[in-house]
Amino acid sequence: VLLVESGGGSAQAGGSLRLSCVASGSTYGEYCLGWFRQAPGKEREGVANITRYGSKYYVDSVKGRFTISRDIAKNTLYLQMNSLKLEDTAMYYCATEAGGGCRGPFGTWGQGTQVTVSS
């Protein structure tokens, strides 16, 4: 599986961005799909994931603001980010976990897309 993220960029606090992650070489329906982020000087953290059955998880800091979704027919994973905050600034990565249940490990990663939120 090859993952390619897009949609990052700059936004003002309170604004929105939508990230996309397109997979090639496999089908999304069998995998757990996740979004992760890493800010400078900080550890990578899981932001949201969706199991092969469609169950979704969000880290507390993005609940109510971010929405993870997938289009299996298009092999595309999305992350809709609303009400952006300065602390959302990070490199965002998508990843897949072959087991489907999101229990890890995530074995395939994209190259990342930068999100920068300014005041």
N, CA, C and O atoms as a Tinker XYZ file with bonds, in Angstrom:
   476  protein
     1  N      0.835000   -1.190000    0.000000    73     2
     2  CA     0.000000    0.000000    0.000000    64     1     3
     3  C      0.872000    1.243000    0.000000    63     2     4     5
     4  O      1.825000    1.344000    0.773000    81     3
     5  N      0.545000    2.180000   -0.863000    73     3     6
     6  CA     1.207000    3.482000   -0.894000    64     5     7
     7  C      0.178000    4.528000   -0.509000    63     6     8     9
     8  O     -0.907000    4.588000   -1.088000    81     7
     9  N      0.525000    5.356000    0.478000    73     7    10
    10  CA    -0.379000    6.383000    0.980000    64     9    11
    11  C      0.150000    7.759000    0.628000    63    10    12    13
    12  O      1.335000    8.040000    0.812000    81    11
    13  N     -0.718000    8.614000    0.123000    73    11    14
    14  CA    -0.319000    9.971000   -0.243000    64    13    15
    15  C     -1.321000   10.955000    0.353000    63    14    16    17
    16  O     -2.499000   10.960000   -0.005000    81    15
    17  N     -0.830000   11.788000    1.269000    73    15    18
    18  CA    -1.680000   12.796000    1.899000    64    17    19
    19  C     -1.669000   14.093000    1.100000    63    18    20    21
    20  O     -0.719000   14.395000    0.378000    81    19
    21  N     -2.737000   14.839000    1.247000    73    19    22
    22  CA    -2.821000   16.178000    0.664000    64    21    23
    23  C     -3.814000   16.988000    1.472000    63    22    24    25
    24  O     -4.512000   16.461000    2.337000    81    23
    25  N     -3.866000   18.273000    1.179000    73    23    26
    26  CA    -4.852000   19.123000    1.815000    64    25    27
    27  C     -4.336000   19.973000    2.945000    63    26    28    29
    28  O     -5.058000   20.824000    3.465000    81    27
    29  N     -3.098000   19.756000    3.332000    73    27    30
    30  CA    -2.544000   20.593000    4.380000    64    29    31
    31  C     -2.293000   22.003000    3.877000    63    30    32    33
    32  O     -2.440000   22.290000    2.689000    81    31
    33  N     -1.919000   22.862000    4.784000    73    31    34
    34  CA    -1.652000   24.243000    4.420000    64    33    35
    35  C     -1.764000   25.131000    5.623000    63    34    36    37
    36  O     -1.613000   24.685000    6.760000    81    35
    37  N     -2.030000   26.398000    5.368000    73    35    38
    38  CA    -2.145000   27.376000    6.433000    64    37    39
    39  C     -3.594000   27.785000    6.614000    63    38    40    41
    40  O     -4.350000   27.902000    5.649000    81    39
    41  N     -3.962000   27.996000    7.851000    73    39    42
    42  CA    -5.305000   28.458000    8.165000    64    41    43
    43  C     -5.239000   29.329000    9.408000    63    42    44    45
    44  O     -4.318000   29.222000   10.217000    81    43
    45  N     -6.210000   30.171000    9.537000    73    43    46
    46  CA    -6.303000   30.980000   10.747000    64    45    47
    47  C     -7.038000   30.198000   11.825000    63    46    48    49
    48  O     -7.832000   29.302000   11.537000    81    47
    49  N     -6.763000   30.547000   13.034000    73    47    50
    50  CA    -7.480000   29.931000   14.140000    64    49    51
    51  C     -8.977000   30.132000   13.932000    63    50    52    53
    52  O     -9.438000   31.222000   13.593000    81    51
    53  N     -9.715000   29.058000   14.143000    73    51    54
    54  CA   -11.143000   29.075000   13.907000    64    53    55
    55  C    -11.532000   28.616000   12.520000    63    54    56    57
    56  O    -12.709000   28.384000   12.242000    81    55
    57  N    -10.551000   28.486000   11.653000    73    55    58
    58  CA   -10.813000   28.077000   10.286000    64    57    59
    59  C    -10.874000   26.574000   10.123000    63    58    60    61
    60  O    -10.893000   25.820000   11.095000    81    59
    61  N    -10.906000   26.158000    8.861000    73    59    62
    62  CA   -11.067000   24.743000    8.538000    64    61    63
    63  C    -10.093000   24.314000    7.449000    63    62    64    65
    64  O     -9.678000   25.104000    6.601000    81    63
    65  N     -9.748000   23.045000    7.506000    73    63    66
    66  CA    -8.996000   22.388000    6.452000    64    65    67
    67  C     -9.509000   20.968000    6.330000    63    66    68    69
    68  O    -10.028000   20.403000    7.293000    81    67
    69  N     -9.367000   20.397000    5.161000    73    67    70
    70  CA    -9.711000   18.992000    4.982000    64    69    71
    71  C     -8.514000   18.266000    4.400000    63    70    72    73
    72  O     -8.015000   18.616000    3.330000    81    71
    73  N     -8.066000   17.261000    5.110000    73    71    74
    74  CA    -6.959000   16.433000    4.655000    64    73    75
    75  C     -7.505000   15.216000    3.929000    63    74    76    77
    76  O     -8.569000   14.697000    4.266000    81    75
    77  N     -6.768000   14.775000    2.937000    73    75    78
    78  CA    -7.116000   13.571000    2.199000    64    77    79
    79  C     -5.914000   12.639000    2.188000    63    78    80    81
    80  O     -4.765000   13.076000    2.249000    81    79
    81  N     -6.201000   11.358000    2.111000    73    79    82
    82  CA    -5.143000   10.348000    2.031000    64    81    83
    83  C     -5.614000    9.283000    1.045000    63    82    84    85
    84  O     -6.574000    8.556000    1.301000    81    83
    85  N     -4.930000    9.209000   -0.065000    73    83    86
    86  CA    -5.301000    8.253000   -1.103000    64    85    87
    87  C     -4.361000    7.061000   -1.034000    63    86    88    89
    88  O     -3.146000    7.212000   -0.908000    81    87
    89  N     -4.945000    5.878000   -1.119000    73    87    90
    90  CA    -4.170000    4.646000   -1.080000    64    89    91
    91  C     -4.129000    3.999000   -2.457000    63    90    92    93
    92  O     -5.118000    3.996000   -3.191000    81    91
    93  N     -3.008000    3.471000   -2.779000    73    91    94
    94  CA    -2.892000    2.694000   -4.003000    64    93    95
    95  C     -2.250000    1.366000   -3.657000    63    94    96    97
    96  O     -1.434000    1.282000   -2.739000    81    95
    97  N     -2.611000    0.354000   -4.375000    73    95    98
    98  CA    -2.013000   -0.951000   -4.163000    64    97    99
    99  C     -2.802000   -1.864000   -3.273000    63    98   100   101
   100  O     -2.454000   -3.034000   -3.114000    81    99
   101  N     -3.869000   -1.347000   -2.683000    73    99   102
   102  CA    -4.708000   -2.200000   -1.859000    64   101   103
   103  C     -6.070000   -1.543000   -1.725000    63   102   104   105
   104  O     -6.316000   -0.482000   -2.299000    81   103
   105  N     -6.942000   -2.168000   -0.976000    73   103   106
   106  CA    -8.267000   -1.587000   -0.775000    64   105   107
   107  C     -8.427000   -1.177000    0.680000    63   106   108   109
   108  O     -7.966000   -1.856000    1.598000    81   107
   109  N     -9.090000   -0.054000    0.858000    73   107   110
   110  CA    -9.222000    0.502000    2.188000    64   109   111
   111  C    -10.144000   -0.291000    3.093000    63   110   112   113
   112  O     -9.991000   -0.262000    4.314000    81   111
   113  N    -11.087000   -0.991000    2.517000    73   111   114
   114  CA   -12.148000   -1.586000    3.317000    64   113   115
   115  C    -11.684000   -2.595000    4.350000    63   114   116   117
   116  O    -12.407000   -2.870000    5.308000    81   115
   117  N    -10.506000   -3.149000    4.179000    73   115   118
   118  CA   -10.043000   -4.199000    5.081000    64   117   119
   119  C     -9.209000   -3.655000    6.230000    63   118   120   121
   120  O     -8.890000   -4.399000    7.157000    81   119
   121  N     -8.853000   -2.396000    6.194000    73   119   122
   122  CA    -7.882000   -1.857000    7.131000    64   121   123
   123  C     -8.502000   -0.945000    8.173000    63   122   124   125
   124  O     -9.574000   -0.374000    7.975000    81   123
   125  N     -7.802000   -0.828000    9.282000    73   123   126
   126  CA    -7.998000    0.314000   10.154000    64   125   127
   127  C     -7.214000    1.457000    9.541000    63   126   128   129
   128  O     -6.086000    1.268000    9.086000    81   127
   129  N     -7.802000    2.635000    9.528000    73   127   130
   130  CA    -7.168000    3.812000    8.952000    64   129   131
   131  C     -7.042000    4.873000   10.025000    63   130   132   133
   132  O     -7.986000    5.127000   10.773000    81   131
   133  N     -5.887000    5.486000   10.098000    73   131   134
   134  CA    -5.686000    6.462000   11.151000    64   133   135
   135  C     -5.009000    7.725000   10.681000    63   134   136   137
   136  O     -4.275000    7.737000    9.692000    81   135
   137  N     -5.276000    8.798000   11.422000    73   135   138
   138  CA    -4.562000   10.049000   11.254000    64   137   139
   139  C     -3.728000   10.297000   12.515000    63   138   140   141
   140  O     -4.212000   10.146000   13.637000    81   139
   141  N     -2.501000   10.669000   12.311000    73   139   142
   142  CA    -1.580000   10.986000   13.381000    64   141   143
   143  C     -0.983000   12.368000   13.107000    63   142   144   145
   144  O     -1.041000   12.876000   11.987000    81   143
   145  N     -0.417000   12.953000   14.139000    73   143   146
   146  CA     0.260000   14.234000   13.938000    64   145   147
   147  C      1.479000   14.326000   14.846000    63   146   148   149
   148  O      1.555000   13.692000   15.898000    81   147
   149  N      2.418000   15.132000   14.399000    73   147   150
   150  CA     3.610000   15.371000   15.210000    64   149   151
   151  C      4.015000   16.825000   15.062000    63   150   152   153
   152  O      4.288000   17.312000   13.965000    81   151
   153  N      4.046000   17.495000   16.189000    73   151   154
   154  CA     4.482000   18.882000   16.231000    64   153   155
   155  C      5.963000   18.919000   16.592000    63   154   156   157
   156  O      6.472000   17.981000   17.207000    81   155
   157  N      6.656000   19.985000   16.220000    73   155   158
   158  CA     8.084000   20.079000   16.537000    64   157   159
   159  C      8.341000   19.929000   18.028000    63   158   160   161
   160  O      7.717000   20.594000   18.854000    81   159
   161  N      9.264000   19.050000   18.352000    73   159   162
   162  CA     9.629000   18.852000   19.744000    64   161   163
   163  C      8.666000   17.997000   20.538000    63   162   164   165
   164  O      8.845000   17.810000   21.741000    81   163
   165  N      7.648000   17.478000   19.879000    73   163   166
   166  CA     6.655000   16.660000   20.579000    64   165   167
   167  C      6.602000   15.264000   19.971000    63   166   168   169
   168  O      7.029000   15.037000   18.839000    81   167
   169  N      6.070000   14.351000   20.749000    73   167   170
   170  CA     5.902000   12.995000   20.251000    64   169   171
   171  C      4.705000   12.928000   19.299000    63   170   172   173
   172  O      3.780000   13.738000   19.360000    81   171
   173  N      4.766000   11.950000   18.439000    73   171   174
   174  CA     3.642000   11.721000   17.543000    64   173   175
   175  C      2.434000   11.248000   18.351000    63   174   176   177
   176  O      2.573000   10.453000   19.281000    81   175
   177  N      1.263000   11.737000   17.993000    73   175   178
   178  CA     0.056000   11.314000   18.678000    64   177   179
   179  C     -1.008000   10.898000   17.671000    63   178   180   181
   180  O     -1.085000   11.421000   16.559000    81   179
   181  N     -1.808000    9.962000   18.088000    73   179   182
   182  CA    -2.941000    9.567000   17.278000    64   181   183
   183  C     -4.046000   10.602000   17.385000    63   182   184   185
   184  O     -4.396000   11.026000   18.486000    81   183
   185  N     -4.584000   11.001000   16.278000    73   183   186
   186  CA    -5.627000   12.025000   16.246000    64   185   187
   187  C     -7.004000   11.383000   16.103000    63   186   188   189
   188  O     -7.930000   11.704000   16.847000    81   187
   189  N     -7.124000   10.492000   15.156000    73   187   190
   190  CA    -8.410000    9.839000   14.901000    64   189   191
   191  C     -8.151000    8.561000   14.125000    63   190   192   193
   192  O     -7.173000    8.451000   13.385000    81   191
   193  N     -9.041000    7.602000   14.305000    73   191   194
   194  CA    -8.964000    6.410000   13.471000    64   193   195
   195  C    -10.347000    5.850000   13.227000    63   194   196   197
   196  O    -11.313000    6.185000   13.913000    81   195
   197  N    -10.411000    4.984000   12.227000    73   195   198
   198  CA   -11.676000    4.344000   11.861000    64   197   199
   199  C    -11.377000    2.881000   11.567000    63   198   200   201
   200  O    -10.504000    2.567000   10.758000    81   199
   201  N    -12.107000    1.990000   12.228000    73   199   202
   202  CA   -11.872000    0.571000   12.039000    64   201   203
   203  C    -12.460000    0.102000   10.711000    63   202   204   205
   204  O    -13.172000    0.842000   10.033000    81   203
   205  N    -12.152000   -1.120000   10.362000    73   203   206
   206  CA   -12.687000   -1.672000    9.122000    64   205   207
   207  C    -14.204000   -1.766000    9.169000    63   206   208   209
   208  O    -14.863000   -1.843000    8.132000    81   207
   209  N    -14.759000   -1.758000   10.388000    73   207   210
   210  CA   -16.203000   -1.852000   10.548000    64   209   211
   211  C    -16.867000   -0.479000   10.640000    63   210   212   213
   212  O    -18.091000   -0.373000   10.726000    81   211
   213  N    -16.051000    0.562000   10.621000    73   211   214
   214  CA   -16.595000    1.913000   10.629000    64   213   215
   215  C    -16.637000    2.603000   11.980000    63   214   216   217
   216  O    -17.100000    3.739000   12.074000    81   215
   217  N    -16.168000    1.948000   13.020000    73   215   218
   218  CA   -16.131000    2.598000   14.331000    64   217   219
   219  C    -15.036000    3.650000   14.350000    63   218   220   221
   220  O    -13.948000    3.444000   13.813000    81   219
   221  N    -15.339000    4.778000   14.976000    73   219   222
   222  CA   -14.410000    5.906000   14.960000    64   221   223
   223  C    -13.917000    6.238000   16.363000    63   222   224   225
   224  O    -14.628000    6.078000   17.355000    81   223
   225  N    -12.707000    6.693000   16.406000    73   223   226
   226  CA   -12.089000    7.141000   17.652000    64   225   227
   227  C    -11.432000    8.494000   17.419000    63   226   228   229
   228  O    -10.857000    8.757000   16.363000    81   227
   229  N    -11.536000    9.364000   18.459000    73   227   230
   230  CA   -10.881000   10.663000   18.398000    64   229   231
   231  C    -10.134000   10.913000   19.702000    63   230   232   233
   232  O    -10.614000   10.554000   20.777000    81   231
   233  N     -8.986000   11.514000   19.607000    73   231   234
   234  CA    -8.304000   11.973000   20.805000    64   233   235
   235  C     -9.123000   13.120000   21.390000    63   234   236   237
   236  O     -9.757000   13.874000   20.653000    81   235
   237  N     -9.107000   13.247000   22.691000    73   235   238
   238  CA    -9.982000   14.215000   23.353000    64   237   239
   239  C     -9.814000   15.638000   22.819000    63   238   240   241
   240  O    -10.789000   16.384000   22.727000    81   239
   241  N     -8.611000   16.010000   22.475000    73   239   242
   242  CA    -8.346000   17.396000   22.084000    64   241   243
   243  C     -9.008000   17.797000   20.765000    63   242   244   245
   244  O     -9.100000   18.986000   20.457000    81   243
   245  N     -9.469000   16.822000   19.987000    73   243   246
   246  CA   -10.097000   17.168000   18.695000    64   245   247
   247  C    -11.567000   16.774000   18.632000    63   246   248   249
   248  O    -12.234000   17.034000   17.631000    81   247
   249  N    -12.070000   16.157000   19.678000    73   247   250
   250  CA   -13.474000   15.743000   19.667000    64   249   251
   251  C    -14.382000   16.942000   19.461000    63   250   252   253
   252  O    -14.207000   17.989000   20.085000    81   251
   253  N    -15.351000   16.774000   18.581000    73   251   254
   254  CA   -16.278000   17.851000   18.282000    64   253   255
   255  C    -15.773000   18.825000   17.239000    63   254   256   257
   256  O    -16.530000   19.672000   16.764000    81   255
   257  N    -14.512000   18.720000   16.879000    73   255   258
   258  CA   -13.942000   19.633000   15.889000    64   257   259
   259  C    -13.490000   18.909000   14.630000    63   258   260   261
   260  O    -13.629000   19.439000   13.527000    81   259
   261  N    -12.958000   17.722000   14.779000    73   259   262
   262  CA   -12.448000   16.948000   13.658000    64   261   263
   263  C    -13.387000   15.789000   13.352000    63   262   264   265
   264  O    -14.029000   15.239000   14.246000    81   263
   265  N    -13.456000   15.431000   12.082000    73   263   266
   266  CA   -14.259000   14.289000   11.657000    64   265   267
   267  C    -13.459000   13.435000   10.684000    63   266   268   269
   268  O    -12.969000   13.918000    9.663000    81   267
   269  N    -13.337000   12.162000   11.022000    73   267   270
   270  CA   -12.659000   11.221000   10.134000    64   269   271
   271  C    -13.714000   10.501000    9.306000    63   270   272   273
   272  O    -14.774000   10.137000    9.814000    81   271
   273  N    -13.420000   10.302000    8.044000    73   271   274
   274  CA   -14.334000    9.579000    7.170000    64   273   275
   275  C    -13.532000    8.899000    6.065000    63   274   276   277
   276  O    -12.351000    9.184000    5.864000    81   275
   277  N    -14.183000    8.017000    5.374000    73   275   278
   278  CA   -13.508000    7.301000    4.297000    64   277   279
   279  C    -14.472000    7.090000    3.149000    63   278   280   281
   280  O    -15.684000    7.000000    3.340000    81   279
   281  N    -13.918000    7.015000    1.969000    73   279   282
   282  CA   -14.665000    6.651000    0.777000    64   281   283
   283  C    -13.957000    5.415000    0.229000    63   282   284   285
   284  O    -12.936000    5.516000   -0.451000    81   283
   285  N    -14.514000    4.257000    0.534000    73   283   286
   286  CA   -13.855000    3.019000    0.144000    64   285   287
   287  C    -13.756000    2.895000   -1.361000    63   286   288   289
   288  O    -12.754000    2.399000   -1.875000    81   287
   289  N    -14.775000    3.336000   -2.074000    73   287   290
   290  CA   -14.760000    3.234000   -3.541000    64   289   291
   291  C    -13.625000    4.042000   -4.137000    63   290   292   293
   292  O    -13.075000    3.684000   -5.179000    81   291
   293  N    -13.275000    5.139000   -3.471000    73   291   294
   294  CA   -12.197000    6.000000   -3.966000    64   293   295
   295  C    -10.878000    5.722000   -3.257000    63   294   296   297
   296  O     -9.865000    6.365000   -3.534000    81   295
   297  N    -10.900000    4.756000   -2.339000    73   295   298
   298  CA    -9.689000    4.462000   -1.573000    64   297   299
   299  C     -9.107000    5.722000   -0.929000    63   298   300   301
   300  O     -7.896000    5.939000   -0.940000    81   299
   301  N     -9.982000    6.536000   -0.376000    73   299   302
   302  CA    -9.564000    7.818000    0.179000    64   301   303
   303  C    -10.055000    7.967000    1.614000    63   302   304   305
   304  O    -11.209000    7.680000    1.934000    81   303
   305  N     -9.161000    8.416000    2.449000    73   303   306
   306  CA    -9.449000    8.728000    3.845000    64   305   307
   307  C     -9.426000   10.243000    3.996000    63   306   308   309
   308  O     -8.598000   10.922000    3.389000    81   307
   309  N    -10.331000   10.766000    4.803000    73   307   310
   310  CA   -10.412000   12.207000    4.998000    64   309   311
   311  C    -10.295000   12.561000    6.480000    63   310   312   313
   312  O    -10.588000   11.749000    7.358000    81   311
   313  N     -9.870000   13.758000    6.722000    73   311   314
   314  CA    -9.939000   14.344000    8.047000    64   313   315
   315  C    -10.419000   15.775000    7.883000    63   314   316   317
   316  O     -9.667000   16.644000    7.442000    81   315
   317  N    -11.670000   16.017000    8.238000    73   315   318
   318  CA   -12.225000   17.360000    8.217000    64   317   319
   319  C    -11.890000   18.032000    9.539000    63   318   320   321
   320  O    -12.267000   17.547000   10.605000    81   319
   321  N    -11.192000   19.132000    9.464000    73   319   322
   322  CA   -10.741000   19.819000   10.666000    64   321   323
   323  C    -11.403000   21.188000   10.724000    63   322   324   325
   324  O    -11.134000   22.051000    9.889000    81   323
   325  N    -12.254000   21.380000   11.699000    73   323   326
   326  CA   -12.947000   22.648000   11.902000    64   325   327
   327  C    -12.498000   23.287000   13.203000    63   326   328   329
   328  O    -11.878000   22.637000   14.045000    81   327
   329  N    -12.810000   24.540000   13.359000    73   327   330
   330  CA   -12.466000   25.279000   14.583000    64   329   331
   331  C    -11.012000   25.060000   14.957000    63   330   332   333
   332  O    -10.687000   24.744000   16.102000    81   331
   333  N    -10.159000   25.231000   13.988000    73   331   334
   334  CA    -8.740000   24.962000   14.207000    64   333   335
   335  C     -8.158000   25.842000   15.293000    63   334   336   337
   336  O     -8.535000   27.004000   15.451000    81   335
   337  N     -7.235000   25.265000   16.035000    73   335   338
   338  CA    -6.548000   25.964000   17.105000    64   337   339
   339  C     -5.052000   26.001000   16.800000    63   338   340   341
   340  O     -4.542000   25.215000   16.002000    81   339
   341  N     -4.369000   26.934000   17.455000    73   339   342
   342  CA    -2.928000   27.043000   17.252000    64   341   343
   343  C     -2.231000   25.711000   17.533000    63   342   344   345
   344  O     -1.280000   25.336000   16.848000    81   343
   345  N     -2.715000   25.017000   18.537000    73   343   346
   346  CA    -2.078000   23.764000   18.927000    64   345   347
   347  C     -2.332000   22.617000   17.955000    63   346   348   349
   348  O     -1.801000   21.522000   18.141000    81   347
   349  N     -3.130000   22.851000   16.931000    73   347   350
   350  CA    -3.304000   21.833000   15.890000    64   349   351
   351  C     -2.169000   21.868000   14.872000    63   350   352   353
   352  O     -2.077000   20.992000   14.011000    81   351
   353  N     -1.312000   22.868000   14.966000    73   351   354
   354  CA    -0.180000   22.959000   14.055000    64   353   355
   355  C      0.724000   21.743000   14.209000    63   354   356   357
   356  O      1.212000   21.457000   15.303000    81   355
   357  N      0.943000   21.032000   13.115000    73   355   358
   358  CA     1.748000   19.813000   13.147000    64   357   359
   359  C      1.858000   19.247000   11.740000    63   358   360   361
   360  O      1.189000   19.699000   10.810000    81   359
   361  N      2.714000   18.254000   11.610000    73   359   362
   362  CA     2.719000   17.443000   10.408000    64   361   363
   363  C      1.715000   16.321000   10.625000    63   362   364   365
   364  O      1.752000   15.638000   11.648000    81   363
   365  N      0.835000   16.133000    9.680000    73   363   366
   366  CA    -0.209000   15.124000    9.800000    64   365   367
   367  C      0.093000   13.965000    8.848000    63   366   368   369
   368  O      0.458000   14.154000    7.688000    81   367
   369  N     -0.074000   12.773000    9.387000    73   367   370
   370  CA     0.206000   11.557000    8.641000    64   369   371
   371  C     -1.019000   10.643000    8.655000    63   370   372   373
   372  O     -1.743000   10.579000    9.648000    81   371
   373  N     -1.241000    9.948000    7.563000    73   371   374
   374  CA    -2.214000    8.868000    7.581000    64   373   375
   375  C     -1.453000    7.544000    7.630000    63   374   376   377
   376  O     -0.299000    7.451000    7.214000    81   375
   377  N     -2.124000    6.544000    8.141000    73   375   378
   378  CA    -1.490000    5.238000    8.293000    64   377   379
   379  C     -2.549000    4.154000    8.271000    63   378   380   381
   380  O     -3.729000    4.406000    8.515000    81   379
   381  N     -2.108000    2.952000    7.976000    73   379   382
   382  CA    -3.016000    1.815000    7.953000    64   381   383
   383  C     -2.535000    0.732000    8.899000    63   382   384   385
   384  O     -1.338000    0.556000    9.127000    81   383
   385  N     -3.499000    0.016000    9.440000    73   383   386
   386  CA    -3.224000   -1.121000   10.319000    64   385   387
   387  C     -3.964000   -2.310000    9.732000    63   386   388   389
   388  O     -5.185000   -2.285000    9.582000    81   387
   389  N     -3.210000   -3.350000    9.404000    73   387   390
   390  CA    -3.761000   -4.448000    8.617000    64   389   391
   391  C     -4.810000   -5.267000    9.347000    63   390   392   393
   392  O     -5.670000   -5.873000    8.708000    81   391
   393  N     -4.758000   -5.299000   10.680000    73   391   394
   394  CA    -5.718000   -6.107000   11.415000    64   393   395
   395  C     -7.136000   -5.599000   11.323000    63   394   396   397
   396  O     -8.093000   -6.364000   11.443000    81   395
   397  N     -7.268000   -4.285000   11.104000    73   395   398
   398  CA    -8.596000   -3.724000   10.934000    64   397   399
   399  C     -9.233000   -3.186000   12.194000    63   398   400   401
   400  O    -10.172000   -2.394000   12.123000    81   399
   401  N     -8.737000   -3.603000   13.355000    73   399   402
   402  CA    -9.355000   -3.198000   14.610000    64   401   403
   403  C     -8.716000   -2.009000   15.282000    63   402   404   405
   404  O     -9.153000   -1.593000   16.354000    81   403
   405  N     -7.691000   -1.456000   14.670000    73   403   406
   406  CA    -6.993000   -0.276000   15.182000    64   405   407
   407  C     -6.255000   -0.543000   16.489000    63   406   408   409
   408  O     -6.068000    0.374000   17.289000    81   407
   409  N     -5.847000   -1.747000   16.708000    73   407   410
   410  CA    -5.080000   -2.062000   17.917000    64   409   411
   411  C     -3.584000   -1.990000   17.669000    63   410   412   413
   412  O     -2.793000   -2.189000   18.590000    81   411
   413  N     -3.196000   -1.715000   16.461000    73   411   414
   414  CA    -1.807000   -1.566000   16.099000    64   413   415
   415  C     -1.122000   -2.862000   15.812000    63   414   416   417
   416  O     -1.688000   -3.934000   16.026000    81   415
   417  N      0.103000   -2.778000   15.327000    73   415   418
   418  CA     0.783000   -1.550000   14.924000    64   417   419
   419  C      0.328000   -1.055000   13.555000    63   418   420   421
   420  O     -0.196000   -1.812000   12.738000    81   419
   421  N      0.542000    0.234000   13.332000    73   419   422
   422  CA     0.266000    0.806000   12.031000    64   421   423
   423  C      1.527000    0.631000   11.186000    63   422   424   425
   424  O      2.577000    1.196000   11.491000    81   423
   425  N      1.405000   -0.147000   10.139000    73   423   426
   426  CA     2.595000   -0.559000    9.408000    64   425   427
   427  C      2.922000    0.262000    8.192000    63   426   428   429
   428  O      4.067000    0.244000    7.741000    81   427
   429  N      1.968000    0.982000    7.639000    73   427   430
   430  CA     2.196000    1.753000    6.427000    64   429   431
   431  C      1.827000    3.205000    6.680000    63   430   432   433
   432  O      0.765000    3.509000    7.223000    81   431
   433  N      2.731000    4.097000    6.274000    73   431   434
   434  CA     2.558000    5.520000    6.570000    64   433   435
   435  C      2.716000    6.345000    5.307000    63   434   436   437
   436  O      3.465000    5.988000    4.397000    81   435
   437  N      1.999000    7.453000    5.270000    73   435   438
   438  CA     2.211000    8.412000    4.209000    64   437   439
   439  C      3.391000    9.312000    4.525000    63   438   440   441
   440  O      4.046000    9.172000    5.557000    81   439
   441  N      3.642000   10.228000    3.622000    73   439   442
   442  CA     4.793000   11.114000    3.779000    64   441   443
   443  C      4.497000   12.337000    4.651000    63   442   444   445
   444  O      5.409000   13.042000    5.081000    81   443
   445  N      3.234000   12.570000    4.898000    73   443   446
   446  CA     2.842000   13.673000    5.761000    64   445   447
   447  C      2.442000   14.916000    4.995000    63   446   448   449
   448  O      2.893000   15.152000    3.874000    81   447
   449  N      1.587000   15.704000    5.623000    73   447   450
   450  CA     1.185000   17.000000    5.073000    64   449   451
   451  C      1.156000   18.000000    6.223000    63   450   452   453
   452  O      0.615000   17.711000    7.290000    81   451
   453  N      1.728000   19.157000    6.007000    73   451   454
   454  CA     1.885000   20.140000    7.077000    64   453   455
   455  C      0.619000   20.965000    7.255000    63   454   456   457
   456  O      0.030000   21.438000    6.284000    81   455
   457  N      0.218000   21.128000    8.481000    73   455   458
   458  CA    -0.888000   22.014000    8.840000    64   457   459
   459  C     -0.339000   23.084000    9.777000    63   458   460   461
   460  O      0.267000   22.774000   10.803000    81   459
   461  N     -0.555000   24.328000    9.417000    73   459   462
   462  CA    -0.087000   25.447000   10.218000    64   461   463
   463  C     -1.257000   26.369000   10.514000    63   462   464   465
   464  O     -1.901000   26.888000    9.602000    81   463
   465  N     -1.521000   26.564000   11.780000    73   463   466
   466  CA    -2.620000   27.421000   12.217000    64   465   467
   467  C     -2.041000   28.680000   12.851000    63   466   468   469
   468  O     -1.179000   28.608000   13.727000    81   467
   469  N     -2.517000   29.814000   12.404000    73   467   470
   470  CA    -2.008000   31.088000   12.909000    64   469   471
   471  C     -3.146000   31.910000   13.505000    63   470   472   473
   472  O     -4.320000   31.705000   13.199000    81   471
   473  N     -2.761000   32.836000   14.356000    73   471   474
   474  CA    -3.772000   33.680000   15.016000    64   473   475
   475  C     -4.113000   34.895000   14.177000    63   474   476
   476  O     -4.943000   35.710000   14.580000    81   475
